[in-house]
Amino acid sequence: LRSCRHRAPSCSVRVIHATQDGSHFDARLEPLRPQLTRPPLSSWKSFGLLKQHELSIPSSTPQTFEVPGDHQGVLAYEGPTEASGKKRLRLRLEISDGKAKLLSTTFVINDGGTVLQAGLKHEKGLLVLGITCRITT
């Protein structure tokens, strides 16, 4: 377990625009379809990938990425954890607008797992961040 500590997880941060009009589903989001089409997101009908950020996150160096609407996202790796023999990653996500923090949350996901964060309004729709991380070997 100690050897995991020095490995930087690699994360894909997909910035998704969800709207209630139409039925477009971006083919690049196909791996996330099961999560995007069930509650609490099932009332949204169209999903488009606006941007995808590939981040490598050393444990002491949070990585930043752009979020539409002049916002900035920060993803920080807070170390490995284990539950029922599964490797998991503890991460902190922050979204800010200038100096104002719009979101600051810590979450744990399985190695290779995906978490969705939704809530920021964007162009008559909703921004959804699909964050997938794995421990690189």
C-alpha positions in Angstrom: 0.0 0.0 0.0 2.9 2.4 0.7 4.1 2.2 -2.9 0.8 3.7 -4.1 1.4 6.9 -2.1 4.0 8.2 -4.6 2.0 7.4 -7.7 0.1 10.2 -9.3 -3.4 9.3 -10.3 -4.4 10.3 -13.8 -7.9 11.8 -14.2 -10.1 12.6 -17.1 -12.4 15.5 -16.4 -15.2 15.7 -18.9 -17.1 19.0 -19.0 -20.6 18.1 -20.1 -23.5 20.5 -21.1 -26.9 19.0 -20.2 -30.1 20.5 -21.6 -33.7 19.7 -21.4 -34.3 20.2 -25.2 -33.9 17.6 -27.8 -32.3 14.2 -27.5 -28.7 14.6 -28.6 -26.3 12.3 -26.8 -22.6 12.9 -27.6 -21.0 9.6 -28.7 -17.8 10.5 -26.7 -19.9 10.3 -23.6 -21.2 6.8 -24.3 -19.2 5.2 -21.3 -21.1 7.6 -19.0 -24.6 7.0 -20.5 -25.8 4.7 -17.6 -25.0 7.5 -15.0 -26.2 10.4 -17.1 -29.6 8.9 -18.0 -30.8 7.9 -14.5 -31.9 10.1 -11.6 -31.0 12.7 -10.5 -30.0 13.6 -14.1 -32.9 11.8 -15.9 -34.8 15.0 -16.5 -32.0 16.3 -18.8 -32.4 15.0 -22.4 -29.4 16.2 -24.3 -25.7 15.8 -23.3 -22.8 17.3 -25.2 -19.1 17.1 -24.4 -17.7 20.7 -24.2 -14.2 19.9 -23.2 -12.1 17.0 -21.8 -9.1 17.7 -19.6 -6.5 15.0 -18.9 -4.7 15.6 -15.6 -1.9 13.9 -13.8 -2.2 14.8 -10.1 0.9 14.5 -7.8 -0.2 14.3 -4.2 1.1 17.7 -3.2 0.2 19.6 -6.4 -3.5 20.4 -7.2 -4.2 20.7 -10.9 -6.4 23.4 -12.4 -8.7 23.2 -15.4 -11.1 25.6 -17.1 -14.8 25.4 -16.4 -17.2 27.4 -18.8 -18.4 30.7 -17.5 -15.0 32.0 -16.5 -14.8 29.5 -13.6 -11.8 27.5 -12.6 -11.8 24.0 -11.3 -9.1 22.5 -9.1 -8.6 18.8 -8.5 -6.3 17.6 -5.7 -5.3 14.1 -4.8 -5.5 13.5 -1.0 -4.1 10.0 -1.1 -5.1 6.4 -1.4 -7.6 4.6 0.8 -8.9 1.1 0.8 -12.3 -0.4 1.4 -13.2 -4.1 1.3 -9.9 -4.8 -0.4 -10.6 -2.3 -3.2 -8.1 0.5 -4.0 -9.8 3.9 -3.8 -8.7 7.4 -4.3 -9.5 10.4 -2.1 -9.8 13.6 -4.1 -10.9 17.2 -3.5 -12.7 19.2 -6.1 -13.1 23.0 -6.0 -14.8 25.3 -8.4 -14.2 29.0 -8.1 -15.4 32.2 -9.7 -12.6 34.6 -9.2 -12.0 34.6 -5.4 -15.4 33.2 -4.6 -15.6 29.4 -4.0 -18.7 28.0 -5.7 -17.9 24.4 -4.6 -15.5 22.6 -2.3 -16.0 18.9 -1.8 -13.9 15.9 -1.0 -14.9 12.5 -2.4 -13.7 8.9 -2.6 -13.9 6.9 -5.8 -12.8 3.4 -6.8 -9.7 3.1 -8.9 -10.9 3.6 -12.4 -14.3 4.8 -11.2 -16.3 7.9 -12.2 -18.0 10.6 -10.1 -20.5 13.1 -11.6 -20.8 16.6 -10.2 -23.6 18.7 -11.4 -25.1 22.0 -10.4 -23.6 25.0 -12.3 -26.1 26.6 -14.7 -24.8 27.2 -18.2 -26.5 28.4 -21.4 -30.1 27.3 -20.5 -28.8 24.1 -19.2 -26.5 22.5 -16.6 -22.8 21.8 -16.4 -21.9 18.2 -15.4 -18.3 17.3 -14.6 -17.6 13.6 -15.2 -14.4 12.8 -13.3 -12.7 9.4 -13.9 -9.5 8.6 -12.1 -7.1 5.7 -11.9 -3.9 5.1 -10.1 -1.1 5.0 -12.7 1.4 2.3 -12.4 
